[in-house]
């Protein structure tokens, strides 16, 4: 029987979370003398590359990543590691195309660019899409790890949900972006420590890392490079490299949570370098997460806890493993739980701060132009409380929606793809006008929602998802509740599938961003040309990508630009 949380585990867990919150409050107190809008939302533009890089890495390495990536490697193999190439492509594109433009324009809201390049209605539409997407995703980030860890460790579900939101609200409200970035640094370290603890203990039990690697090879978990060009297969080399790169570019280049971070750097050189350092952080994180999944497979290769009924969902596999192999070390399971919730805290705090920034910049200040800095600061704090409560509420909604995690991740691609296409239309093509940009984005959004929602209603078959075989033949204490042990996922009776279910709706979720981006660009250009885009008024050159932006670093405002 798997052990439960001990007193020491609770002490370590609570202590680490309080340490993270205390660091945020410390940064808040340090910055109390400067409570201007720039200080609250952009850290006063005084941040350096290293802490911003760690914050960039941690902001989307949520509890879902800590728990979900090892489970992905356990069930589907090390193919997820290929995302490391996508991270490299994303970092280069974001650093060399988007960062110089945003930094040059000195924007606070990423969607401010849409108004300067197109029109205010397009800016408000983009901001609204971001708020809806982020509020839903953040609610799920809070709920998913809480549910998994509640069922394994016995931690009270709703108590953890509320506590997570309250902690984030406190240091986001008082400390602004500086508090968020510096707590992300600590939380990043804790997340990596959790993975290392799992791998180290697994290596001891299995007789070394070599044996873990050999078990993974024999189980087919190392056959990562599938060069099948079929776009319907969930993960192949091409879907991850092409689709994954576009998806991550859409997240890092135009998502307010990320833009807000590298714009907070004190020079353009620091802003660019933060993204390249973040790329290394993403490599380390995904490598440790995938190897944690391979370690889990080595330990449970003859007795799958999911097939044996020990856990009810794949999200519970890693917490189950932690309680199984680390409970003999008092406090170590608490470290892992803190790692999962550190990921959650970093994502939630990032989201709250970004939601406040876009709301103030895009909705409040244009309507209330005579507000003093003090009034704006108080408004920032009140909005932090509001969005924190909203995210907690969305976590409650998520608890009523069943299996919604994959749907939320797909929504990220559905919304971010058309938005990325809109930004590329504005940055790369001078002929694009407001009508073309709006029509292109709407068409891209409609098509991606059609495909994405269809894929959720009619999930792709196992032939397209390729789950690897698991067995329960070595289990000595079966815990079956509804089904006998199997070596493949159980298929329930479902309504007849329409013709599009096995073609259009089975498109890999990674290609949703690609689809939305391409449709937006092509249709936007065509509509712009038809509506006289070439005859529009001249725009400022600062709104477009320059050749001089590429591979250039400015380490101080007084230094010359260095290009390679």
N, C-alpha and C positions, 0 to 999 in steps of 0.2 A: 504494500500500500504506500502510495506517495505521501511524503511528509507534508505537514502544513506549516504555515508561518510561525516562527518562534518570536519570543519577546525581543531578542537581539535583531531579528530581521526588521521588526517594526521600528526599532530604535535607529537602525542604519537608514532605512527608507525615509522616515520622517526627518532625520538629521540632515540628509543630503538635500531634500526638498527645501527645508528651512534655510540651508546654506545658500542655495540658489536664490531663494527669495531675499535673503539678507544681502547678497551681493547686489541685487537689483535696487534695494532700498539704500544701500551705501552709495551707489552711483546717483541715486535720486538726491540724497542729501548733499553730495558734492556739487551737484548742479543747481542747487536751489538759488544761488546768486544770479544765475542766468536762466530765466524761465521764458525766454522769448520763443516765438513760434519756430524759428530755425533750430533752436536748441532742442525743443521737444520733438520735432518731427524729423530733423536731419542731424541731430547730435552736434549742431553748431558747425558742421562741415570740418570737424577737427579729428576725425577718426583715421587710423592708419590701416595698412593693408592686412596685417595678420589677424587682429580681432574681427575685422569685417569679413575676412575669408572664412574664419571658423563659424561666424554667424550665418553667412551664406550657405555653408554646408549644413548647419544644424537646422535651419529654418524649414527645410523640407525633408529632413531625416526625422520624421515624426515617430511616435509610438507605433504607427502602422508599419513603418519601415523596420523598426527594431524587431517587431514580432512577425511581420508578413514576409520579409525577404528570406530569412532562414527557412520558413515553411515552404516558400516557393522553390528554393534549392532542394529541399527534402523531397518534394513531390515531382518536380520537373527537371531537376539537375542544375548544373552550373551555368546554363545558358544565360541566366540573368547577369552574369559577370560581364558579358559583352557590352552591357550598358556603360562600362568604363570608356569605351571608344566614343559613345554618344556624349558622355560628359566632356571629353576633350574637344569634340567638334562644337558643342554648345558653348564652351568657355571661349574658344577662339572667335566664334561669330559674335557673341555678346560683347566681348571685350573690344573687338576691333571695329564693329559697326554701330552698335547701340550705345555703348558707354560714352564715346567721344561726343556723340550728338546730344544725348541727355545732359551730360556734364556741361557742354558748351551753352546749352539753353538755360542752365541753372533752374531746372524745374523742381517742384516739390511733389506734385502728383504726376505719375507717368502718363495720365490721360490729358494733362495740360497740353501735351504735344498735339493731340487730335484736334483741339480747338484752334491752335495756331496754324496748323496745316490745312484743316478742313473747315469745320464750323462748330459752334457750341452745341447744337443738338447731337452731333456725332460724339462729342466728348461726353455728354451726359449719358448717352446710350452705352458707351464703352464702360463708364464708371459703374452704371447700374448692373451691367453684366458681371463685372468684377465683384461687386458687393454680394450679389446673389450666390455666385460661385464660391466665394471665400467663406461666407457664413455657413453654407451647407457643408463644405469640406471641413471646416474647423470643428463644427459640431460632431462630425464623424470621427475626426482625429481624437476628440475627447472621449467619445463613446466606445469605439472599437477596442482600444487597449484596456479600458476599464472593464468591459464585459468579459474579455478573455481572462484577465487577471483576477476578476471577482470569482469566476467559476473554478479557478485553480487554487488561489490563495485564501479565499474567503473574505477578502477586503470588501467592505460595503460598497456596492456599485454607486448608489446615488450620493453617498458621502464623498467618494473619490471624485465624482463628476463635479460636484459643487466646489469642493476644495481646490481642484485644479483651476477652475474658472476664477475663483476668488484670489488665489495666489497671483495669477497672471494679471488680473485687474489691478491689484495693489501696485505692483512695480511698473506696470505700463502707465497707470494713472499718475504716479508720482515721479517716475524717472524718465519717461519718454524713450527715445530710440537708444540713447546711451545705456540705459538700464537693460533694455532688451538685448543689445549686442553683447554686453559683458556677461550677462547670465547665459546667453547662448554658448559662449566660450566654455564656461564651466560644464554646461549640460552636454556639450560635444565630448568633452573628456570622459564624463561619466558613461555616456553611451558606448564609447569605445572600450572602456574598462569592463562593461557588462559582457560584450562579445568575447573579450580576451579571457574572462573568467570561465565562460562556457567552453571555449576551445581548449584551454589549459587542462581543465578537469576531464574533458573528454579524451584528450591525449593520454592522460594518466591511466584512465580506465581501459582504453583500447590498445595500450602498449606503444604509443607514439604517434606522431603525425603521419608517418609513412603508412601505418596500418589503416588509418582513416582514409588516406588517399587511395589505397589499394581497394578498400571496401567500396568506395565511391566509384572507382573504375569498373569493378566487377558488377556493380549495380547499374551501370550505364549512365551514371550521373556526370561523367566528365565529357560526354559527347556533346560538346556545346556548340560546335560550328556546323549548323545546318544551313546549307547554301540553296535550299529549295526556294525559288522565286515566288512561289504561290502566296499571294497577298492575304489569303484566307487563313493561313496557319498563324496561330497566336504569336509564337516567338520563333523567328528564324534569324540568321545573320542579317538579312536584308531588312526585315521589319524592325529590328532593334537599331541598326545603324541608320537607316533612312527615317523610319517613323519615330524611333526613340530620340534621334537628334532633333528633329523638328519639334517634337513634344517638349523636350527640355529647353530648347531655345524659346519656345512660347512661354514657358514658366519663368525662366531666368531673365529674359530680355525685356519683357513688358509687364510682368507681374509686379504690382506695387510693392509687395513684401520684399522683393529682391532689388528693384530699382532704388528704393529708399535707402538701402544699405550702401551700395557702391557710390551713390550720390553724396553720402555722408562723408566720404573720404576727403582729405584736405587737398589733394592734388589729383589730376587725371592719372598720373603714373601709379599712385596708390590704388585708385579705383580699378584700373586694369589689372594690376598685380593681384588684387584681392580675388579676382575671378580665376586667375591661373592657380593661385594657392588653393582656392576652393576646389578646383578640379582635383588636386592631389588629395584633399580631404575626402572628396566623394569616392575616389579610387580606394582609399584605405577603408572607408566605411563599408562600401559594397563588397570589398574583398573579405573583410572580417565577417560580414553578415552571411555571405554565401558559404564561407568555410564553416560557420556555425551550423548552417543547414546540412552540410556534408558530414559534420561531426554527429549531428542528430541522426542522420541516416545510418552511419556506422554503428551507433548504439542500438537503434531500433530496426536494423535490417531484417531481423527474423520475427519481429513482433511489432507491427504497426499500431500505435496507440489509437489512431483514428479508426482503423478497421476493427480493432478489438473493443471499441466502445469506451475506452478510457477518457477520451475527449470527444466533444460533439462537433467541433469545427477545426479547421486547419490553423486558425489563429491561436488556438490554445496549445499547439504542439510545443513551441519553445518554452512557454511558462511551465508546462508539464515536465519538460526535460530538466529545467532548472531545479524544480522542486524534487525531481527524482535523483539527480546526481550531485547537487550542491547543498542539500539540506543538512548534511553532516558538518558543514562549516557555518557556524552561527554568524549571521549577518550577511553572508554572501548572497543568498536569495533576495535579501533586502536591497543589495546593491543592484541586482538585475532589475528588480521592480522599479528602483529609482532611475535606472537607465532608460527603461521604457517610458516612464513618466517624464524624464528629462526631455526626451524627444517630443513628447506631447506638449510640455510647457513651452519649449522653444518655438514650436509651430503656432501654438495658440497666441503666445505673446507677439510673435511676428505679425500674425493676422490682425490682431486687435489694433496694433499700432498703425498698420497700413490702412485698415478700414477708417480709422480716425483721420489719417492724413488725406485720403481722397474725399471723404465727406466734407471736411473743413474747406479744402481747397476748391472742390468742384461744385459744392452745393451751398455752403454757408457764406463764405466770404464774398462771392459775387452778388449775393442778395443783401448782405449786411456789411457794407464797405466801411462803415465808420467805427467798427469795433476797435477798442484799444488792445494792446498786447496782453494786458492782464485779463481782459474779458475772453480773448481767444484762448489763453492758457487754461482758464476755468472751463471753457467749452471743450477743449481737448480732454480734460480730465473727466468731464461728465459723459462725453461720447465713449471714452474707454470703458466706463462702467456700463453704459448702454450696450455696447457691442459685446462685452464680456458676458453680460446676462443673455444676450441674443444667442451667442454661441452655446451657452449652457442649455438654453431652450431648444436649439437645434439638435443637441445631443439627446434631449428627451424625445424629440420627434423621430430621431434615428432609431431609438429603441422600439418604436411602433412600426417601423418600415421593413422589418425582417432583413433579408440579405441585400443590403444596400451599398456595401462598401465598394464593390466593383462598379456599381452604377455611378457612384460619386467620382471615382477615378476616371471613368469614361467621360463624365460631364466636364472634367478638367480639359480633356482633349477636345471635346465638342465646342467649348466656348473659347478656349485659348487659340485654336487654329484659325478661325475667322478673324479674331482680333490681331493675330500676328500678320495675317495677310493684309489687313487694313494698314498696319504700321509700315509694312514693306512697300505697299502702294504709295504711301506718302513720302517715304524716305528715299526711294530709288527711282520713282517715275514722276518727272515734273508735269507730265500731261494729265495726271489724275486730278479730277475735281471732286467736289463734295458729293455730287449726285452719284458719280461712279463709285466712290468709296462707300457710301451708304448702301447702295443697291448690292454691291459686291459682298459686303459683310453680311447683309440679310440673307442673300442666297447661300453663302457659305454656311451660315448658322442653321438655316432650314435643312439643308442636305445633311449636315453632320448630326443634327438632332434626329432626323429621320433614320439614318443608319444606326446611330448609337442606341436610341430607344428601341428600335427593332431588334438589335442584338441583345438587349437586356430581356426583352419579352421572349425571344427565341434564341437562347444561348447556342453557341457553336457546339458541334458534336465533339466527342473525344478524339476523333481522327484529326481534328484541327487544333485541339489544345494539347494533345500528346502527353497525358500524364504517364509517368513511368510506373512500372509494376511495384506493388508493395505486398507483403504477405503477413499473415498472423500465425503461421505454422509453428513458430517457436514460443508462442505465448503459453504460459503455464497457468494463468488465472484469467480466463476469458471473462469479459464483462459485457456480453451482448445484450442489447436491449430491444432491438428491432430487426436485426438482420444477422445472418451467418457471416463468418469471415470470408472476405473476398480479396482478390488481387487486383481489382479495378474498381473504379467508382460505381456506386449503385445507380442504375437508371430507373427513374420512376415513370409511370405511365403519364404521358402528356398529350395535349390536344394535337391533332394533325398539324404538321408544319407546312406553311405556305411555300410556294416555289422560291420566293426570295430568301427564305430562312437559311438555306444552305449555300447561298451565293452572296447577295448584297448585304444581308444582315450578319453574315459570318466574317466580314472584313475584320482583320486584326485591329484591336482597339488602338494600337500604336499608329495606325494609318489614319485615324480620325483627324488628327491635327494636320497631317499632310493634305488630306482631302479638303478640309476647310480652308487651308491657306491657298491652295491652288485655285479652287473655285472663286474665292474672293479676289485674287489677283487677276485672273483671266477675265471674269465678268466685270470687275471694276474698271479694267483698262478699256474693254469694249464699250461699256456704257459711257465712260468719260470721252472717248473719241466721238461717239455718236452725238453726245450733248455738247460738243465744242470744247473739249478739254484743252486742246492746243491753244485756244484763244483766251484762256483765263488770264487774270492779272498775274504779274510776276510776283513770285514769293521770295522771301529772304533766303539767301544761300545757306544760312545757318540751319534751315529746316531739312537740308538734304545731306546725305553722306558725302564726305570729301575724300579725295585720294590721300590727303595729308593726315587723315585720321588713322590710317592703317599702320600698325606696328610702330606707333609713336608713344613715347613716354615723357611726361612732364613731371619731374619730381619736386619742383617748387614753382611758384608763380614767377619768380625772377629768372629761372634757368631757361636755357634754350631747349627747343624741342629736339629730341633725339629719335631718329627713325632708323629702322634696320631693313 
